[in-house]
Structure formats: structure tokens, C-alpha cells
Amino acid sequence: MRFLVVGTGSIGQRHARNLRALGHDVLVFDSDAGRLRVAADIPGCLPVGGLAAGLEQCPDGVLVCTPPAAHLDIARDAILAGAHVFVEKPIAESPVGVEEVLALAQERRRIVLVGCNLRFFRSLLRVKGFLDQGRVGRILSARADCGFYLPSWRPGRDYRQTYSARASEGGGILLDAIHEFDYLRWLLGEVAEVFCVAGRWSDLAIDVEDLAEVSLRFASGTLAQLHLDYLRRSYTRSCEFIGEDGVIVWDYIARTVTLYHGEPDRWGGYREPIDDNHGEMFVEEMRHFVRCVSGEDKPLVDGAEALQVLRIVEAAKASAGKRQWVSLG
């Protein structure tokens, strides 16, 4: 198959390399000449002079790896050109216009797959298995945590020039860490209400929130707390699920799942290291996209599901502004 990667920052380059390793033809484009030159050096990747020039090559799929504010326009053009679409998370900077693009994709019978790579991470899949099996009973509460230091997040780049630092491009920790909202919804079901405190607490030269504390009340009754920040000097990503009969602890960095269960007077637990390669989940994600394009599979995270998660983030932003709970209806 032939794929066009639009936006060749770190994630675009990763997807290009993985598609080449899977044996597919890859075209690359970026409006930044420096990033395009780097991507063009990937063996087998062919640079093109623009989005239109790339679409003229009739790619089977287009990967949208630009800042979020540009996602919908590129996706729309790709669908009109007859391509299936992979959009890096989030699907857009806001829900405005998303339904129209998804309706166009349905009309043209094109798939829209949104990049939520944690869905392919073995240790998190093990957590889902434990939850589905009811290993710790009904989940009463969950606590998720994701933090990293924005100036160090993309080595070699001035953080002030990245989309993460700019509201106009769809930045801010709430959108940047939308993975957390996605996997909590995937594991715990629909969110009914959101309460959020968020803002810029540090002296970072950004015009978006760098810290957010979010409460999520799920339709099932589970209450989750979510901490997100651009401030942590050591990267952290983890979650704890507190059930009636035990606790499950997931650590992305350590690649472990720890299960505590048993009677109160005979409390036991074990830690299970998972044979996870942090890079392998991205390969599996591209394999999944290829299968979806060929009609062998259906998107794990389609546009409609990604839109619902985006609405949760929008509710969190609205809550932070109103200082009150916001219902998702």
C-alpha cells in the first residue's frame, strides 16, 4: 500500500519508519523544510512538495501528524481525495466541525482512525483483562497520573515553538494528555460529569494550562481523579484502580501491573512485569491501520469515539472556567 504522512515531527517520523518496516510505500510532507529533510532521509521515504502533491499520488491512507488545529482540514482533503485517514490524537482542538468531517467520511466510505497508542500497550491490555474478569470486584475509584517537563519533552526543540505551548495550535496539558481520558473511558465506561481545576501555575513561556486536577464521575458510579502536568522533571504515567475486593496498579514506565486481592486478614499481591516494548505499541498501531484500510479490521478508536473523548476534555475546560461540575448529558 501507499501512505502519505503529513507532519514529520517525532511521531510522524516514527509512523513513517514503521510503515516502511511493514513493507509499504511512504510519502512524507511537512511545511517545515528542516523536518521534511530529516524525514526524507528515512530509507524508502519519498518527500513531496505539498499536501495536494501528495494526494495526487493516490495514497491508500493519509496520516495526519500535524498540530491539532490543522487536523480537520487535512483529514477533509484526504477523504475528498479518496484516502482513508489516521489522525494523531486528539482528533481536533475542539469538537467544532468534527461531526461534519465524520459525516463526509461515512458518505465516502472512508475510515477515520485516531491514534491512541496506549490501547496497544500490553501492560494496559492486561489491566483491561483483569477489570473485565472482575478480579477486584466493582471499581469504586481510580487515580490516574501523567506528568512530564515540557521544556525537555522534545529534545533539540525550543518548547516555546511547539504546539503544546500554544492555544492557537491546540496545546495545553488537557489536550496533550488526552490519552488518560481515552483509556479511563475505555476501561471504566462513559463519563457522566466532570469537575476540573486547571491553569498555568508555573513560569513556563506558554499561553495554555500546565497543570490540571480533574474529577470524573462515571455512569457506573466510579469516581476517578486525574492529575496532569507539564511540570514533572521525571516522566510519570500510572493509574490505580480501587475495587471492592482489591486494587490494580499500572505503571507505564516500569511496564508492570500489580494486583492486590484477598481477604482483609490475608491480603496478598503480586507484581507482574509485562514484556512491553514502548516502541512496539506504535508498530501494532500501524499494523491495525493497515488492516483497517484493507478492510480486515474495524478501527479500535474511530472518529465518533475520539469525538466523545474530546467532549470530555471540553467539559473539563468548561468546568475550570465555571468552577462547577459539568454534565456530559
N, C-alpha and C positions, 0 to 999 in steps of 0.2 A: 504494500500500500504506500501511498504518498501522503505525507503530513506537512503542514505549514505551521511553524512555531512563530508566533508574533509576540515579541518581547523576549529578549535574550539576556536577562539578568541571571542570577544564580539558578532560579527554578526553571527558567526557560532552557538554559544550557543543560541542566540535569535531564529534563524530559527529552531534549534532542539527542543526547548521548544514549539514553535508554532505548529510544525508538530505533536508533541506528543499531544498537546491540541486538535488538529483536529482529533485525533484518529488513527494516523499512527505509524508504527514501524520505529524506528530510530537507525541507526548505526552511530558511530562517530569515527573519526580518526584525530590525529594531531601528527606531528613529535616531538612536544614539549610535554614531558611527564607531565609537570605540567598542561598545558592547557587541555590535554586529561583527566587527573584525575578530573578536575572541570566539564568537560562535562559529564563524566561517572556518576557523582553524580546527574545529572538531572534524575528524576524518569522516568524509562522506556527506557532510552538510553543505548545501548549496545556498549562498546568500542571494536574496532578491532585492530589488530596488524599492519596493513598497508593498503595501497590502494588496493593492489592485494587481500588481505584477505577480504576486504570489498566488492570488486567486485565479489568475489566468492560466496557471499551471494545473488547474482542476484537482486540487488535493482532495483526498477522501475525507480528511479531518483537519480541522484547524484548532490549534492550542492557543488560547488567549492567556498570555502570561504578563500582561502589562499592569500598571497601577489600576486599582478597582474602578476609578472614574471612567476609564476607557473601555471597560469590558463589554457593555451592552452594544455600543456602536460597532465594534469589531465583530461580535457574535452575530449581529444582524446582517452585516455584509457577508459574512461567511455562509450563513444559512441561505441568503438570496443567491449566492454563487453555487449552491448545491452541496455544501460540505456539512458534515457532522461537526459538532463543536465540543471541545473540552475547555472549560473556563476555570482558571485557578480561583480558589476561594478569596474573598466572598464573591458570589455571582455578580454583585454590583455594589456600589457605595450606598445605595438606598433602594427600597422596593419600587420606587417610581420608574415605570417603563419596563419592569421585568416581565409582567404578565403579557404585555404586547409581544415581546420577543419570544416568549414561550409559545404563544398562540401561533406566531409565524412558523416556528419550528414544527409544531404539530401539523399545521397546514401543509408544509413542505415535506413532512415525514422525515425530519432530521432529528437526531438525538442531541440533547444537551446534557452533558455530564459535568459535574462540578467537583473540583479537586479537593477532596477531604481525605488526605493520605493516611490519617490515623485509623481509618476504617480497615486498612490493610496491615496494621501492625499486630504481630502475633500475640504479644502480651495483652493488648487491649481486647483482642478477639477471645482470649482465654477468660478475661473478666466477663465478657458478654455471655460466654458459655456458662460460667458459674451463676450469673444472675438468671439466665433462662432456666437453669436447673433448680433454682430456688435454694442454693446451697447455704445461704444465710437468712432465709426467710424473707418476709416482706421488707423492702427497703424503706426505712423511716427517714434517713437523712444521708446526704452526700456532701463532701467538701472537696472541691477541685482547686488546683493552684497552678498558675503559669506565670513565670516572670523571667525576664532577661534584660540585659543592659543594652538599650538601643544603640548607643554610640559604638558598641563592639559587635553588634549583631551581624553586620555585613562588612567583614574585614576589607580594607582598601577603599571604602567609600565613605564620604562625609555623610553622617547620618542626617544632617540638615537638608541634604539634597535628595533624600529618599522619600518615597510616597508615604511611608509610615509617619513622617514628621509633619505632613501637610493635610489639612482638612480638605482642600480643593481636589486632592488626588485620592481621597478615600482612606486616609490614615487614621491613627489612633488605636490604642490597645484593644478597645472593644471589637473593632472590625479585624484587626490583625490577629487576635486570638479567638476568632470565631470557631476554630476547631473545638474549643472547650464547650461552646454552646451546642455544636453539632453532636459531639459524642455523648454529652449528657442527655440530649433528647433521644438519640439512638438507643441508649441503654435504659432510660427511665420513662420514656413516653412523652406525651405532649405537655407543654408548659402552659399553665393557666394564668399565672400572674408573675410580675417582675417588679422588684424594687432595687434601685441602684443608686450608689453614691459614686460619682466619677468626676475627674477634673485633672488639671495639671498641678501637681504638688511639688515638682522639682524645678530646677533652673535650666532644664534642657531647652534648647532653642527650637521649640516646636509650638504649633498652634492647635494641638489636639490633646486629648486626655492621656496622661501617662500612668494613671492609677485608677482602678475600678474595683469596688466591692459590690457584688451582685447577689441578691437573694432570688431564687427561683422556686415558685410553688407549682408543683406538677399536678396534673389532673388526678393522678393516682393518690395524691396526698403527701408524697415525698417532698421534703423541703431540702433544697440544696444551696450551699454557699459557694460562691466562685470568686477567687481573688486573682486579679490580672494586673501586671505592671511592666513598665519599661525600665525599672529602676534596679533590678536584682543583678548584682555583679556576677553571681553564679547562676547559670541557667537552671531553672527548676520547672518540672512538669509532672504532676502527680494527681491522684484522686483517691479518696477513701469513701467506701460505701458502707453505711451502718445499717445492718439489718436486725430483725427481731431475734435471730439466732446466731449472729456472728458479724464479722467485719471482713471486707475485702479491701486490700490496699494495693494500688497500682502505681508503679514508679517507671516513668518513661525513660529516664536517664539510666537507671540501674537495670532496666529491662526485666523487672521482677513483678510477680503477683504474689501477695502474701494473704493467706486465708486463715482467719481466726474463727474457730467454731467449737461447739461442745457445750456440755452442761456448765452452769456457773461455777461449780466446785471442781470441775475437771476441764478447765479451759485449755484448749490446745491450739496449735497453729503451725503452719509450715510456710516457708518461702520457696517459691518455685522460680528459678532462673529460666527465662524463655530464650530459646535460640533465635533471638531477633537480630537482624542486621538493619540498622536505621536506614540504610540506603535501599534495602531490598523492598521495602514497602512501596517506594516510588516505582520500582520495576513492575511490581504486581499491579500498581495503579495503571501503568501504561498497557500492560497485558489486558487488563479489564477494558480499557478504552478501545483497544484493537478488536476485542471480541464484540463489544457493543457496536462498533462501526460495521463489522462483518455480519451482524445480526445473530451472533451466537449467544449473546447475553443482553441483559437489560441494565441500564445504569443503576449502580448502587446508590448514588446520590444524584437524582435527576434535578432539573431546574425547579420543579414545584417544591421538592423537599428543601432545596437550598434557599428558596424564597421564604419558606416558613421559618427557617433558622435566622435568616436576615431580619425578619419581622420581630423576632425575639430581641435581637440586638437593638433594633429601632425602639422597641418598648423600653429597653434598659436606658437608652439615651433620653427618651421622653421622661422616664421616671427620675433620672438625675436632674432634669430641668425643673420638674414639678415638685420634687421631693415627696412623692407619694407612690403607692402601688399602682401599677398599670396592668389592666387586664388584656389578655390576647383574644378574648371573646370565644 
